């Protein structure tokens, strides 16, 4: 059985230790994520074209 009180303490501890990322770090993470989305989109488009060639 899950001990909710202990889980709550762990969650509070993580939130106390965590900090907000600096703007530069956030921008870098956003750029990497956007690049990943674009790459996955291109791969999906290429697969779609390959499968639709008849």
C-alpha positions in Angstrom: 0.0 0.0 0.0 1.2 3.5 -0.8 2.1 5.7 2.1 0.6 9.0 1.0 2.2 11.0 3.8 5.7 9.8 2.8 5.0 10.4 -0.9 3.8 13.9 0.0 7.1 14.6 1.9 9.1 13.3 -1.0 7.2 15.6 -3.4 7.7 18.6 -1.1 11.4 17.8 -0.9 11.8 17.7 -4.6 10.0 21.0 -5.0 12.2 22.7 -2.4 15.4 21.5 -4.1 14.3 22.2 -7.6 14.9 25.7 -9.1 13.6 27.5 -12.2 16.0 27.3 -15.2 17.7 30.4 -16.3 16.4 32.1 -19.4 19.4 30.9 -21.4 18.9 27.3 -20.3 15.2 27.5 -21.1 15.9 28.9 -24.6 18.4 26.1 -25.2 16.0 23.4 -24.1 13.2 25.0 -26.2 15.5 25.1 -29.3 16.6 21.5 -28.9 13.0 20.4 -28.4 11.8 22.3 -31.5 14.6 20.8 -33.6 13.6 17.4 -32.4 10.0 18.0 -33.4 11.1 19.3 -36.9 13.3 16.2 -37.4 10.5 13.8 -36.4 8.2 15.7 -38.7 10.6 15.4 -41.6 11.1 11.7 -41.0 7.3 11.2 -40.9 6.9 13.1 -44.1 9.6 11.0 -45.9 8.0 7.8 -44.6 4.6 9.0 -45.8 6.0 9.8 -49.2 7.8 6.4 -49.5 4.7 4.5 -48.5 2.4 6.4 -50.9 4.6 5.9 -54.0 2.9 3.3 -56.2 
